[in-house]
Amino acid sequence: MTEKLWGGRFSEKPDEFLEEFTASVDYDVRLYREDIEGSIAHARMLGETGVITKKESREIIRGLRQILREIEKGEFVPSRKDEDIHMNVEKRLHEIIGDLAGKLHTGRSRNDQVATDLRLHAARAIEDLVGLLGELKRSLVEKAYEYRNVVMPEYTHLQRAQPVLFAHHLLAYVEMLERDEERFLQAKERTLVLPLGSAACTGTSFPLDREMVRKELGFRSVSKNSVDAVSDRDFVAEFLFCVSLTMIHLSRLCEELVLWMSEEFGFIDLPDSLCTGSSIMPQKKNPDMAELVRGKAGRAVGNLVALLTTLKGLPLSYNRDLQEDKEPFFDSLDTLRGSLRAVKLMIEGLSLNVERIRESLPGGYLTATDLAEYLVKKGVPFRKAHEVTGKIVRYAVEGGKALEDLTLEEFKKFSRLIEEDVYRVVDPEESVKGKDLPGGTSPRRVMRRLRELRRKR
């Protein structure tokens, strides 16, 4: 057996730098389980179709299972000298069962082998991420339920806009995560297409039973074009997009946690155990986990852009450039896993400063829109009602008063239609009650949504 499994055509040993530069085992070692499972399914199929004998098939499978146990116990550590996890496994198999190991690669190439391994790993990673998304959604729902009666200012342009239930605001992130979960599961369906059997790029002359392998490995279908199968990395790009968008959603939430925890807002507090201090300023309590999640969102987006840039100029079919798919894949996977756990801890530990939030409600003229709608209900055209309300707000600003502090006489200076019932209209608590339509922030609608989400657990 030659030192390199592909070395028969070469008259010189590989340069040491070539070996170092092209090695991928440092990161694709994470595919060891999928690689061995795929090889077991391939070996079993070779035996069933008569390409090799069933006895040979059983002996190969025995050796592969031994390698799996050795890796998991730390008894066999794949080496960079053997390039990648696939070559490491095959070389170790040769050490265990001898030349019979050379029959395992019948009818396949590393091209379709690695695509199979990565697709299988990606599908399993998606299942794990969907589970973590579910845990975070539950934490958000429970925190929303805990503070279901708290009214806070909602913002547009980071300026105070209208009163909203804190629970309604928090559930907006649940909606984002619901979409993220749906995207991941849709991506999983497109990921579970079996490339094995495509060989290097054109298929093989051996009578492989691809459907048998598909069933054993749990793929949804087999690939329909061998050229596409070995060169397609759409599933990795789609995975990285799903990760990037989820990280952006987490980043938006973390930005709000950072803002709300500032002295200027003072809406929330996080446990000391989830914050850090300053090396020079003794008073500091910094929400570093939230800031790091916010920062890591850029890292995830960078991984997506890196892969798309790699793919954009590749001719068909396989090119070694595609080896560059794994580092961004694993990095983004690990980044999202850690970020989901971090945000879940922060949400569960978060406490609201209810009194501070209540004190903030009179500022910002949050119920001005309600006042305009009040005039519309009295027969005033909306544009006119908007103009009148704007003048009332300007009058209140110049006088240093909140809307609820104006007297009825002051209100009537701007419209004789305004009556005593206006004070209910400019009350933030009454404002949220009035948004009683599907998707609105009324307590009744929010509780209905909370009940739906809690039943889904």
ABEGO torsion letter per residue (X at the ends): XBABAAAAABABBBBAAAAAAABAAAAAAAAAAAAAAAAAAAAAAAAAAGABBAAAAAAAAAAAAAAAAAAAAGABBBBAAAGBAAAAAAAAAAAAAEAAAAAAABGBBAAAAAAAAAAAAAAAAAAAAAAAAAAAAAAAAAAAAAAAABBBBBBBGGBBABBBBAAAAAAAAAAAAAAAAAAAAAAAAAABBBABGAEAAAEBABBBBAAAAAAAAGBABBBABAAAAAABAAAAAAAAAAAAAAAAAAAAAAAAAAAAABAAAGABBBBAAABBBBAABAABBBBAAAAAAAAAAAAAAAAAAAAAAAAAABBOBBBAAAAAAAAAAAAAAAAAAAAAAAAAAAAAABBBBAAAAAAAAABGGAAAAAAAAAAAAAGBBAAAAAAAAAAAAAAAAAAGBBAAABBAAAAAAABAABBAAAAAAABAAAAAAABBBBGBABAAAAAAAAAAAAAAX
